[in-house]
């Protein structure tokens, strides 16, 4: 049955501004991620060096995520969102120095430029710990509980539409205006995103009347997740599945050395999984899942792993592209179900901390998955590492399905 609730949700002005700001911010992030993978591989010709990008960001992001959750729950969220946005602008602007002047005026070697990039990405990791949970923590205060599942789906659709556009646009921009020009576009888009955030209402803390120490506050968030098995199971499933199924990190290598399609083909391959996710999430916004969400989640993750195995084996560009699209569709289903479970099962006063822990799992799976892909590629070769990762994803889905019955039986 087709639902019209997404249209009603988009009529809320504040929700529209939040989604518009998030769209352009994620667009910039994805262009940046595409740029960093291409730039580092161009400088080093080493797949392991691509993996180090993820490690550089995930260490500070994960190490400060619990504290970030405490700050989010006890701060005015609009102000915090704008601070993080402009901190990103300043940090990414620094990358223009080696891009424009690295080999000429600054006389930097390729290795020195790589170290500079890693240092900047390391600093952005601290911003990432805060900015990741802020937007989803604001959504339940803007929309009603009845429309929350639709708002979560639209939030994910916004994220993935921006991801598709950012990955593809990043590849095309590298081809058209080179690395230096792409950095300027990324910075400009980040500044444009902040304009929408200025129009949001203030969202003060839910905990103004219950002061709590930092350590106790963080412990409360962890304890809530541990006792809520549906959340714990969904987060573990996502983290380990994406950790091992992160074939996207090796796309620069596949595009350059295996499929030999250059920067334009790289941009399209890089966007393929997000194209699939966007299509399925837009479908779910109007034709929502009504039952057996837990079982569907497990099947989707296992299917994702099978698509990654197929991608690793493929030597044909369009087959590789469609396998990544299919993996994105299955991943999109799991993202919607997992996000809805986390939001519906979390009370307002602890939402920032729970979403920060959620961001730890997401960052651990994505960035550590990028690092794992780099290490595995170094040890086993790129193709074998991708096949190994897809196989592990299938096994993890089977393991979680048999050991967490509450998740398997989950309905909402």
C-alpha positions as CSV (number, residue, x, y, z in Angstrom):
1,X,0.0,0.0,0.0
2,X,1.4,3.4,-1.0
3,X,1.8,5.9,1.9
4,X,1.6,9.7,1.5
5,X,3.1,10.4,4.9
6,X,6.6,11.3,3.4
7,X,4.9,14.2,1.5
8,X,3.3,15.4,4.7
9,X,6.6,15.2,6.5
10,X,8.4,17.2,3.9
11,X,5.9,20.0,4.4
12,X,7.4,20.8,7.8
13,X,9.8,23.7,7.1
14,X,12.3,22.9,9.7
15,X,12.6,19.3,8.6
16,X,13.1,20.5,5.0
17,X,15.9,22.8,6.1
18,X,17.5,20.1,8.1
19,X,17.4,17.7,5.2
20,X,18.6,20.3,2.7
21,X,21.6,21.1,4.9
22,X,22.4,17.5,5.4
23,X,22.1,16.8,1.7
24,X,24.8,19.4,0.8
25,X,27.0,18.4,3.7
26,X,27.0,14.7,2.8
27,X,27.4,15.7,-0.9
28,X,30.7,17.4,0.2
29,X,31.8,14.5,2.4
30,X,31.3,12.0,-0.4
31,X,33.1,14.1,-3.0
32,X,35.9,14.4,-0.5
33,X,36.0,10.7,0.2
34,X,36.2,10.0,-3.6
35,X,38.9,12.6,-3.9
36,X,41.0,11.3,-1.0
37,X,41.0,7.7,-2.3
38,X,42.0,8.8,-5.8
39,X,44.6,11.3,-4.6
40,X,46.3,8.9,-2.2
41,X,46.4,6.1,-4.8
42,X,47.8,8.5,-7.4
43,X,50.5,9.5,-4.9
44,X,51.5,6.1,-3.7
45,X,50.1,3.4,-6.1
46,X,49.6,1.3,-2.9
47,X,46.1,-0.1,-1.9
48,X,47.3,-0.2,1.7
49,X,47.7,3.6,1.6
50,X,43.9,3.9,0.8
51,X,43.1,1.8,3.9
52,X,45.1,4.3,6.0
53,X,42.7,7.0,5.1
54,X,39.9,5.2,7.0
55,X,42.2,4.5,9.9
56,X,43.3,8.1,10.1
57,X,39.7,9.2,10.6
58,X,38.3,6.4,12.7
59,X,40.8,6.6,15.5
60,X,39.9,10.1,16.7
61,X,36.2,9.6,15.8
62,X,35.7,6.5,17.8
63,X,37.9,7.6,20.7
64,X,35.8,10.7,21.2
65,X,32.3,9.4,20.2
66,X,31.1,8.5,23.7
67,X,32.1,12.0,25.0
68,X,30.5,13.5,21.9
69,X,27.2,11.8,22.8
70,X,27.4,13.2,26.3
71,X,27.9,16.7,24.9
72,X,25.1,16.4,22.4
73,X,22.6,15.3,25.0
74,X,23.6,18.3,27.2
75,X,24.0,21.0,24.6
76,X,22.0,23.2,22.3
77,X,22.1,21.2,19.1
78,X,21.8,23.9,16.4
79,X,24.9,25.7,17.7
80,X,26.9,22.5,17.9
81,X,26.0,21.5,14.4
82,X,27.1,24.9,13.0
83,X,30.4,24.7,14.9
84,X,31.2,21.3,13.5
85,X,30.2,22.4,10.0
86,X,32.6,25.4,10.0
87,X,35.4,23.3,11.7
88,X,35.2,21.0,8.7
89,X,35.4,24.0,6.3
90,X,38.6,25.2,7.9
91,X,40.2,21.8,7.9
92,X,39.4,20.8,4.4
93,X,40.6,24.2,3.2
94,X,44.0,23.2,4.4
95,X,44.2,20.5,1.8
96,X,44.2,23.2,-0.9
97,X,47.8,24.0,0.1
98,X,49.5,20.7,-1.1
99,X,46.9,20.5,-4.0
100,X,48.0,23.9,-5.4
101,X,51.5,24.3,-4.2
102,X,52.7,20.9,-2.9
103,X,55.2,20.0,-5.7
104,X,56.0,23.6,-6.9
105,X,56.3,26.3,-4.2
106,X,56.3,23.9,-1.1
107,X,58.6,21.4,-2.7
108,X,56.9,18.4,-1.0
109,X,57.4,14.8,-2.1
110,X,54.5,12.5,-2.8
111,X,55.1,10.8,0.6
112,X,55.1,14.2,2.4
113,X,51.8,15.2,0.7
114,X,50.3,11.8,1.8
115,X,51.3,12.4,5.4
116,X,49.8,15.9,5.3
117,X,46.5,14.4,4.0
118,X,46.4,11.8,6.7
119,X,47.0,14.5,9.3
120,X,44.1,16.7,8.1
121,X,41.8,13.6,7.9
122,X,42.8,12.7,11.4
123,X,41.7,16.1,12.6
124,X,38.4,15.8,10.8
125,X,37.8,12.6,12.8
126,X,37.1,14.7,15.9
127,X,34.5,16.7,14.0
128,X,33.0,13.5,12.7
129,X,32.4,12.2,16.2
130,X,30.1,15.1,16.9
131,X,28.4,15.9,13.6
132,X,27.4,12.3,12.8
133,X,24.8,11.9,15.6
134,X,23.6,15.5,15.8
135,X,21.2,15.4,12.8
136,X,19.4,12.1,13.6
137,X,19.1,13.3,17.3
138,X,17.2,16.4,16.1
139,X,14.7,14.6,13.9
140,X,12.4,13.2,16.7
141,X,12.0,16.8,18.1
142,X,10.9,18.1,14.7
143,X,8.4,15.4,13.6
144,X,5.7,13.5,15.5
145,X,6.2,10.0,16.7
146,X,3.7,8.7,14.2
147,X,5.7,10.2,11.3
148,X,9.1,9.3,12.7
149,X,9.6,6.1,10.7
150,X,8.9,8.1,7.5
151,X,11.2,10.9,8.6
152,X,14.0,8.3,9.3
153,X,13.5,6.8,5.8
154,X,13.6,10.3,4.2
155,X,16.7,11.1,6.2
156,X,18.4,8.0,4.8
157,X,17.1,8.8,1.3
158,X,18.6,12.3,1.6
159,X,21.9,10.8,2.8
160,X,22.1,8.3,0.0
161,X,20.9,10.7,-2.7
162,X,23.8,13.0,-1.6
163,X,26.1,10.0,-1.5
164,X,25.3,9.0,-5.1
165,X,25.7,12.5,-6.3
166,X,28.9,13.1,-4.3
167,X,30.6,9.9,-5.4
168,X,29.8,10.4,-9.1
169,X,30.4,14.1,-9.1
170,X,33.7,13.7,-7.2
171,X,34.9,11.4,-10.0
172,X,33.8,13.7,-12.7
173,X,35.2,16.8,-11.0
174,X,38.6,15.1,-10.7
175,X,38.5,14.4,-14.4
176,X,37.3,18.0,-15.3
177,X,39.1,20.3,-12.9
178,X,41.7,18.1,-11.3
179,X,42.3,17.6,-7.5
180,X,42.8,21.3,-6.6
181,X,39.6,22.4,-8.2
182,X,37.6,19.6,-6.6
183,X,38.8,20.7,-3.2
184,X,37.5,24.2,-3.7
185,X,34.1,22.9,-4.8
186,X,34.0,20.7,-1.7
187,X,34.7,23.7,0.6
188,X,32.1,25.8,-1.2
189,X,29.4,23.1,-0.9
190,X,30.1,22.8,2.9
191,X,29.6,26.5,3.3
192,X,26.4,26.4,1.3
193,X,25.1,23.6,3.6
194,X,25.6,25.7,6.7
195,X,23.1,28.3,5.3
196,X,20.2,25.9,5.8
197,X,21.3,25.1,9.3
198,X,21.0,28.7,10.3
199,X,17.2,28.5,9.7
200,X,16.7,25.7,12.2
201,X,15.1,26.3,15.6
202,X,17.2,26.0,18.7
203,X,17.1,22.5,20.3
204,X,18.1,22.8,24.0
205,X,19.2,19.8,26.1
206,X,16.6,17.4,27.4
207,X,18.8,17.0,30.5
208,X,18.8,20.5,32.0
209,X,17.2,19.2,35.2
210,X,19.3,16.1,35.6
211,X,23.0,17.0,35.8
212,X,25.3,14.0,35.4
213,X,29.0,13.5,35.3
214,X,30.7,12.6,32.0
215,X,31.7,9.1,32.9
216,X,28.3,8.2,34.4
217,X,26.5,9.7,31.4
218,X,28.6,7.6,29.0
219,X,28.1,4.5,31.1
220,X,24.3,5.1,31.0
221,X,24.3,5.1,27.2
222,X,26.3,1.9,26.9
223,X,24.1,0.1,29.5
224,X,20.9,1.0,27.7
225,X,22.3,-0.4,24.4
226,X,23.5,-3.6,26.1
227,X,20.2,-4.3,27.7
228,X,18.2,-3.5,24.5
229,X,19.1,-6.6,22.5
230,X,17.3,-5.5,19.3
231,X,19.6,-2.4,19.1
232,X,22.7,-4.3,20.1
233,X,22.1,-7.0,17.5
234,X,21.3,-4.6,14.7
235,X,24.4,-2.5,15.5
236,X,26.7,-5.6,15.7
237,X,25.3,-6.9,12.4
238,X,25.9,-3.7,10.6
239,X,29.4,-3.2,12.0
240,X,30.8,-6.6,11.2
241,X,29.0,-7.0,7.9
242,X,30.3,-3.7,6.5
243,X,33.7,-4.2,8.2
244,X,34.3,-7.2,6.1
245,X,32.2,-6.3,3.1
246,X,33.9,-2.9,2.4
247,X,34.7,-3.6,-1.3
248,X,34.0,0.1,-2.1
249,X,37.4,1.0,-0.5
250,X,39.2,-0.9,-3.3
251,X,37.2,0.6,-6.2
252,X,40.2,2.9,-7.2
253,X,42.3,-0.2,-7.6
254,X,39.5,-2.1,-9.6
255,X,38.9,1.0,-11.8
256,X,42.6,1.6,-12.5
257,X,44.2,-1.8,-12.7
258,X,41.5,-4.5,-13.2
259,X,38.6,-2.9,-15.1
260,X,40.8,-0.2,-16.6
261,X,38.0,2.5,-16.9
262,X,39.8,5.6,-15.7
263,X,38.5,8.4,-13.5
264,X,35.1,8.7,-15.2
265,X,34.4,5.0,-14.8
266,X,35.8,5.2,-11.3
267,X,33.2,7.9,-10.4
268,X,30.3,5.8,-11.6
269,X,31.5,2.6,-9.9
270,X,32.0,4.6,-6.7
271,X,28.4,5.8,-6.9
272,X,26.9,2.4,-7.9
273,X,26.1,1.0,-4.4
274,X,24.6,4.4,-3.4
275,X,22.5,4.4,-6.5
276,X,21.0,1.1,-5.5
277,X,20.5,2.3,-1.9
278,X,18.8,5.5,-3.0
279,X,16.4,3.6,-5.3
280,X,15.3,1.2,-2.7
281,X,15.1,3.7,0.1
282,X,12.9,6.0,-2.0
283,X,10.7,3.0,-2.7
284,X,10.5,2.2,1.0
285,X,9.5,5.8,1.8
286,X,6.2,5.3,-0.1
287,X,5.9,1.5,0.2
288,X,7.1,0.8,3.8
289,X,7.9,-2.6,5.2
290,X,5.0,-3.6,7.5
291,X,6.1,-6.9,9.1
292,X,9.0,-9.3,9.6
293,X,11.6,-6.5,9.5
294,X,14.1,-8.5,11.6
295,X,14.1,-11.4,9.1
296,X,14.3,-9.1,6.2
297,X,17.3,-7.4,7.7
298,X,19.2,-10.6,8.1
299,X,18.4,-11.7,4.5
300,X,19.4,-8.3,3.1
301,X,22.8,-8.5,4.9
302,X,23.5,-12.0,3.6
303,X,22.5,-11.0,0.1
304,X,24.8,-8.0,0.4
305,X,27.7,-10.3,1.1
306,X,26.9,-12.5,-2.0
307,X,26.9,-9.4,-4.2
308,X,30.4,-8.4,-2.9
309,X,31.7,-11.9,-3.7
310,X,30.3,-11.5,-7.2
311,X,32.0,-8.1,-7.6
312,X,35.3,-9.5,-6.5
313,X,35.1,-12.2,-9.2
314,X,33.8,-10.0,-12.0
315,X,36.1,-8.8,-14.8
316,X,33.4,-7.0,-16.7
317,X,32.7,-3.3,-16.0
318,X,28.9,-3.3,-16.3
319,X,28.6,-6.6,-14.4
320,X,30.7,-5.1,-11.6
321,X,28.5,-1.9,-11.7
322,X,25.2,-3.8,-11.4
323,X,26.5,-6.1,-8.6
324,X,27.4,-2.9,-6.7
325,X,24.0,-1.5,-7.4
326,X,22.4,-4.7,-6.1
327,X,24.6,-4.6,-3.0
328,X,23.5,-1.0,-2.4
329,X,19.8,-1.9,-2.6
330,X,20.2,-4.7,0.0
331,X,22.3,-2.4,2.2
332,X,19.6,0.3,1.8
333,X,17.0,-2.1,3.2
334,X,19.2,-2.9,6.2
335,X,20.0,0.8,6.8
336,X,16.3,1.7,7.0
337,X,15.4,-1.1,9.3
338,X,18.4,-0.6,11.6
339,X,17.8,3.2,11.8
340,X,14.2,2.7,12.6
341,X,14.9,0.2,15.3
342,X,17.4,2.5,17.0
343,X,15.2,5.6,16.9
344,X,12.0,3.8,18.0
345,X,13.7,2.0,20.9
346,X,15.5,5.1,22.3
347,X,14.0,7.7,24.7
348,X,14.8,11.4,24.1
349,X,17.0,12.1,27.1
350,X,19.6,9.4,26.1
351,X,19.2,9.7,22.3
352,X,22.5,11.6,21.7
353,X,24.5,8.9,23.6
354,X,22.8,6.0,21.9
355,X,23.3,7.6,18.5
356,X,26.9,8.3,19.3
357,X,27.5,4.6,20.1
358,X,25.6,3.9,16.8
359,X,28.1,6.2,15.1
360,X,30.9,4.2,16.6
361,X,29.6,1.1,15.0
362,X,29.1,2.9,11.7
363,X,32.5,4.5,11.7
364,X,34.1,1.2,12.9
365,X,32.4,-0.6,10.0
366,X,33.1,2.0,7.3
367,X,36.5,3.4,8.2
368,X,37.9,0.3,9.8
369,X,36.4,-1.6,6.9
370,X,38.4,0.6,4.6
371,X,41.5,-0.2,6.6
372,X,40.7,-3.9,6.7
373,X,40.3,-3.9,3.0
374,X,43.7,-2.2,2.6
375,X,45.4,-4.8,4.9
376,X,43.7,-7.7,3.3
377,X,44.6,-6.5,-0.2
378,X,48.2,-6.2,0.9
379,X,48.2,-9.7,2.3
380,X,46.0,-11.7,-0.1
381,X,45.7,-9.4,-3.2
382,X,42.8,-7.1,-4.0
383,X,40.5,-9.7,-5.6
384,X,40.9,-12.3,-2.9
385,X,40.5,-9.8,-0.2
386,X,37.1,-8.7,-1.6
387,X,35.9,-12.3,-1.9
388,X,37.0,-13.0,1.6
389,X,35.1,-10.0,2.9
390,X,31.9,-11.0,1.2
391,X,32.1,-14.5,2.5
392,X,32.6,-13.2,6.1
393,X,29.6,-11.0,5.7
394,X,27.4,-13.9,4.8
395,X,28.7,-15.9,7.7
396,X,28.1,-13.0,10.1
397,X,24.5,-12.7,9.0
398,X,23.9,-16.4,9.7
399,X,25.6,-16.1,13.1
400,X,23.6,-13.1,14.3
401,X,20.4,-14.6,13.0
402,X,20.9,-17.7,15.1
403,X,22.2,-16.0,18.3
404,X,20.0,-12.9,18.6
405,X,16.4,-14.2,18.4
406,X,14.9,-10.9,19.5
407,X,16.3,-9.2,16.4
408,X,15.2,-12.1,14.1
409,X,11.6,-11.8,15.4
410,X,11.6,-8.0,15.4
411,X,8.5,-6.3,14.0
412,X,7.6,-2.6,14.2
